[in-house]
Amino acid sequence: MTCKPVLLFIFLCCAFTAGAQRASVKRGWIKLFNGKDLKDWTVKIKGYPAGDNFAHTFRVEDGVMKVNYDGYEGLFRARYGHIFYKRKFSAYLVVVEYRFTGDQMKDGADWAYRNSGVMLAGQTPESMELNQDFPISLEEQLLGGNGKDDRPTANLCTPGTNVVLHDSLFTPHCVNSTAKTYHGDQWVHVEALVLGDSIVRHIVGRDTVLTYTKPQYDGRDEYVRRAGLPDGGLISEGTISLQSESHPVEFRKAVLFDLGSYLNDPVKLRKVIERLQKRKKNVWRADDNQ
């Protein structure tokens, strides 16, 4: 006679716990780009001080963040730019949807054709030198296809940094992921899972396409040396920024799930990541937070 109330109590507890976990996951999302303006972002373009959005390079039109060079008088002149979110993060899942449009600036580098990036674990825009090309960071390189060649997206480039790849210190500048090539002007969904100075995963759709560990400063880099950063020092937190590299690009989504509060609790961290992995990823509306 007493087992029914007990079973009901257990069922309600389990349902409450599952519901609380779902609510917790939903509350953890931060909309980095609000679809309206560049509030909470700071621009840094080579040759210009932090905060100077030269020629309105980064702008919002029709709910989309656009990188446009119509004010450059026809020449890019290696004026690489980045737009930084206002705060640093240590552990997170960042989600971006991007596409390339139009034509590259005629003096843009060959490698910069349909090329942008999400800069992870980066320095602040204010700490960059006036003529510095790229922030010290880990770049999840965003590429578009040229219609014929393989150009996988979500690669890794390492301005001022190194990582451990396949159990060895990796010191070349870039390495390709196993992602496919996305030709044309289609929207591409990419993610990066960053867990402090331990592990980073690049994700395209539902596939992990690159994994590396122990992000660290590269003492060979002139900007690392001048900033007084330690060679081999592990990078446990940093900024997030989006690139302008001479080809027009659009971002319609930039959201982040902050995992910082779970970093010291492996059990909770694993459960939250599992829930994030199970969510629907390719059916989001423009006003969704997750």
C-alpha positions as CSV (number, residue, x, y, z in Angstrom):
1,M,0.0,0.0,0.0
2,T,2.9,2.4,0.7
3,C,4.9,1.7,-2.4
4,K,2.7,3.8,-4.7
5,P,3.5,7.1,-2.9
6,V,7.1,6.2,-2.8
7,L,7.3,5.4,-6.5
8,L,5.4,8.6,-7.3
9,F,7.8,10.6,-5.2
10,I,10.8,9.0,-7.0
11,F,9.2,9.7,-10.4
12,L,8.6,13.3,-9.5
13,C,12.1,13.8,-8.2
14,C,13.6,12.3,-11.4
15,A,11.3,14.5,-13.6
16,F,12.2,17.6,-11.6
17,T,15.9,16.8,-11.9
18,A,15.6,16.3,-15.7
19,G,13.6,19.4,-16.1
20,A,16.0,21.4,-14.0
21,Q,18.9,20.2,-16.2
22,R,17.0,21.2,-19.3
23,A,16.3,24.6,-17.8
24,S,19.9,25.1,-16.7
25,V,21.1,24.3,-20.2
26,K,18.6,26.8,-21.8
27,R,19.6,29.5,-19.3
28,G,23.3,29.1,-20.0
29,W,23.1,30.6,-23.5
30,I,24.5,34.1,-24.2
31,K,23.5,35.8,-27.4
32,L,26.8,37.4,-28.4
33,F,25.3,39.0,-31.5
34,N,21.9,40.5,-30.9
35,G,20.8,40.8,-34.5
36,K,20.3,44.6,-34.1
37,D,23.6,46.4,-33.5
38,L,27.2,46.0,-32.5
39,K,26.6,46.7,-28.8
40,D,29.0,44.7,-26.6
41,W,31.6,44.5,-29.4
42,T,34.9,46.4,-30.1
43,V,36.5,46.6,-33.5
44,K,40.3,46.5,-34.0
45,I,41.6,47.0,-37.6
46,K,45.3,47.0,-38.5
47,G,46.6,50.6,-38.6
48,Y,43.7,52.0,-36.5
49,P,43.2,52.2,-32.7
50,A,40.9,49.8,-30.9
51,G,37.3,51.1,-31.2
52,D,37.8,52.7,-34.7
53,N,35.4,50.8,-37.0
54,F,37.2,52.2,-40.1
55,A,35.0,52.7,-43.1
56,H,32.1,51.0,-41.3
57,T,33.8,47.7,-42.0
58,F,31.6,45.8,-39.5
59,R,27.9,46.7,-39.7
60,V,24.5,45.2,-39.1
61,E,21.9,45.1,-41.9
62,D,18.7,43.1,-42.1
63,G,19.5,41.3,-38.8
64,V,22.9,40.1,-40.0
65,M,26.4,41.2,-39.1
66,K,28.2,42.0,-42.3
67,V,31.9,42.6,-43.2
68,N,32.0,45.0,-46.1
69,Y,34.7,47.0,-47.8
70,D,32.8,49.5,-49.8
71,G,34.6,52.4,-48.0
72,Y,38.1,51.1,-48.8
73,E,38.4,52.9,-52.1
74,G,39.0,49.6,-53.9
75,L,42.1,48.5,-52.0
76,F,42.3,46.3,-48.9
77,R,46.0,47.2,-48.2
78,A,46.3,44.3,-45.6
79,R,44.0,46.1,-43.2
80,Y,43.0,42.9,-41.4
81,G,40.2,43.5,-38.9
82,H,38.6,41.8,-35.9
83,I,35.5,42.5,-33.9
84,F,35.8,41.4,-30.3
85,Y,33.0,40.5,-27.8
86,K,33.3,42.5,-24.6
87,R,34.4,39.9,-22.1
88,K,36.7,36.9,-21.8
89,F,35.6,33.3,-21.3
90,S,37.5,30.2,-20.1
91,A,35.2,27.3,-20.9
92,Y,32.4,27.4,-23.4
93,L,30.6,26.2,-26.6
94,V,30.5,29.0,-29.2
95,V,28.2,28.6,-32.2
96,V,28.5,30.7,-35.4
97,E,26.7,30.6,-38.7
98,Y,28.5,32.4,-41.6
99,R,28.5,32.7,-45.3
100,F,30.7,34.5,-47.9
101,T,29.2,36.8,-50.5
102,G,30.4,38.9,-53.4
103,D,34.0,39.3,-54.6
104,Q,37.3,39.5,-52.7
105,M,39.1,42.8,-52.7
106,K,41.4,42.8,-55.7
107,D,44.6,43.2,-53.7
108,G,43.6,40.6,-51.1
109,A,46.0,37.7,-50.5
110,D,45.3,34.5,-52.4
111,W,44.9,32.5,-49.1
112,A,42.3,35.1,-47.9
113,Y,39.8,34.2,-50.7
114,R,36.6,33.2,-48.9
115,N,38.5,33.2,-45.6
116,S,37.4,34.4,-42.2
117,G,37.7,33.0,-38.7
118,V,36.5,32.8,-35.1
119,M,39.4,33.7,-32.9
120,L,39.3,31.8,-29.6
121,A,41.2,32.3,-26.3
122,G,42.5,35.7,-27.7
123,Q,44.1,38.8,-26.3
124,T,42.0,42.0,-25.9
125,P,41.7,44.5,-28.7
126,E,43.2,47.2,-26.4
127,S,46.3,45.1,-25.9
128,M,47.0,44.7,-29.6
129,E,49.7,46.9,-31.3
130,L,48.5,49.5,-33.8
131,N,49.9,47.6,-36.8
132,Q,49.4,44.0,-35.5
133,D,47.7,41.8,-38.1
134,F,46.0,39.3,-35.9
135,P,45.3,38.9,-32.1
136,I,47.3,36.3,-30.3
137,S,44.7,33.5,-30.3
138,L,43.6,30.2,-31.7
139,E,41.7,30.6,-35.0
140,E,38.9,28.3,-36.0
141,Q,39.4,29.2,-39.7
142,L,36.2,29.6,-41.7
143,L,36.6,28.9,-45.4
144,G,34.3,28.8,-48.4
145,G,34.8,26.8,-51.5
146,N,36.0,28.1,-54.9
147,G,33.7,25.8,-56.8
148,K,36.3,23.1,-57.7
149,D,39.0,22.5,-55.0
150,D,38.8,21.0,-51.6
151,R,38.8,23.8,-49.0
152,P,37.7,22.3,-45.7
153,T,36.3,24.7,-43.1
154,A,36.9,24.8,-39.3
155,N,40.7,24.4,-39.7
156,L,43.2,25.7,-37.0
157,C,45.6,28.6,-37.4
158,T,47.7,29.7,-34.5
159,P,48.8,33.4,-34.5
160,G,51.2,33.6,-31.5
161,T,50.2,30.2,-30.2
162,N,51.0,26.5,-30.4
163,V,48.9,23.4,-29.4
164,V,49.4,19.7,-28.7
165,L,48.1,17.7,-31.6
166,H,48.2,13.9,-31.6
167,D,50.3,13.9,-28.4
168,S,53.0,16.2,-30.0
169,L,53.6,19.9,-29.8
170,F,52.3,21.4,-33.1
171,T,54.2,24.5,-34.2
172,P,53.3,25.1,-37.9
173,H,50.8,27.9,-38.4
174,C,47.8,25.9,-39.7
175,V,46.4,22.4,-39.9
176,N,43.3,21.2,-41.8
177,S,40.3,19.7,-40.2
178,T,38.4,16.7,-41.6
179,A,35.4,18.9,-42.5
180,K,33.9,19.0,-46.0
181,T,34.1,22.0,-48.4
182,Y,31.1,24.4,-48.6
183,H,30.8,26.0,-52.1
184,G,28.7,28.9,-53.0
185,D,26.9,31.3,-50.7
186,Q,25.3,28.8,-48.4
187,W,25.1,29.3,-44.6
188,V,27.5,27.1,-42.7
189,H,27.1,26.1,-39.0
190,V,30.3,25.8,-37.0
191,E,31.0,25.4,-33.3
192,A,34.0,25.3,-31.0
193,L,34.1,23.6,-27.6
194,V,36.8,25.1,-25.4
195,L,37.6,23.8,-22.0
196,G,40.1,26.1,-20.5
197,D,43.7,25.1,-21.2
198,S,42.9,21.4,-21.5
199,I,41.0,20.6,-24.8
200,V,39.5,22.3,-27.8
201,R,37.2,20.7,-30.4
202,H,36.1,22.2,-33.7
203,I,32.6,21.0,-34.8
204,V,30.8,21.4,-38.1
205,G,27.1,20.3,-38.0
206,R,27.2,17.3,-35.8
207,D,30.7,16.2,-36.5
208,T,33.9,16.9,-34.5
209,V,36.4,17.7,-37.2
210,L,39.5,18.7,-35.2
211,T,40.7,18.1,-31.6
212,Y,43.7,19.5,-29.9
213,T,44.9,20.2,-26.3
214,K,47.1,22.5,-24.2
215,P,46.8,25.8,-26.1
216,Q,49.9,27.8,-25.2
217,Y,51.9,30.9,-26.2
218,D,54.6,30.7,-28.8
219,G,57.7,32.5,-27.7
220,R,59.0,32.8,-31.3
221,D,56.2,35.3,-32.0
222,E,57.3,38.9,-31.8
223,Y,54.0,40.1,-30.3
224,V,54.1,37.4,-27.7
225,R,57.6,38.5,-26.7
226,R,56.8,42.2,-26.6
227,A,53.7,41.5,-24.5
228,G,55.9,39.6,-22.0
229,L,53.9,36.4,-22.3
230,P,55.7,33.2,-21.3
231,D,56.9,30.8,-24.0
232,G,54.8,27.6,-23.5
233,G,52.5,29.3,-21.0
234,L,49.1,27.6,-21.1
235,I,46.1,29.8,-22.2
236,S,43.2,29.3,-19.8
237,E,40.9,32.1,-21.0
238,G,40.6,34.8,-23.6
239,T,38.5,36.8,-25.9
240,I,36.3,35.8,-28.9
241,S,36.5,37.7,-32.1
242,L,35.4,37.5,-35.8
243,Q,37.6,38.4,-38.7
244,S,37.7,40.6,-41.8
245,E,40.4,39.4,-44.2
246,S,39.4,41.0,-47.6
247,H,36.4,38.9,-48.6
248,P,32.9,40.0,-47.7
249,V,31.4,37.7,-45.1
250,E,28.2,37.6,-43.1
251,F,27.4,36.3,-39.7
252,R,23.7,35.6,-38.8
253,K,24.4,33.9,-35.5
254,A,26.9,34.1,-32.8
255,V,25.9,32.5,-29.5
256,L,27.8,31.0,-26.6
257,F,27.1,28.6,-23.8
258,D,29.2,29.4,-20.8
259,L,30.7,26.3,-19.2
260,G,33.0,28.2,-16.8
261,S,30.9,27.3,-13.7
262,Y,31.2,23.6,-14.5
263,L,34.9,23.5,-15.2
264,N,35.8,22.3,-11.7
265,D,33.0,19.7,-11.5
266,P,33.8,17.0,-14.1
267,V,30.5,15.1,-13.5
268,K,28.3,18.1,-14.0
269,L,30.4,19.3,-17.0
270,R,30.1,15.9,-18.7
271,K,26.3,15.9,-18.2
272,V,25.9,19.5,-19.6
273,I,28.0,18.7,-22.6
274,E,26.0,15.6,-23.3
275,R,22.8,17.7,-23.2
276,L,24.3,20.2,-25.5
277,Q,25.3,17.5,-27.9
278,K,21.7,16.2,-28.1
279,R,20.1,19.5,-28.9
280,K,18.8,20.3,-32.4
281,K,21.5,22.3,-34.2
282,N,20.3,23.1,-37.7
283,V,16.7,24.3,-37.1
284,W,17.3,27.5,-35.2
285,R,15.3,30.7,-36.0
286,A,17.2,34.0,-36.2
287,D,15.8,35.0,-32.8
288,D,16.6,31.7,-30.9
289,N,19.1,31.7,-28.1
290,Q,20.2,28.1,-28.4
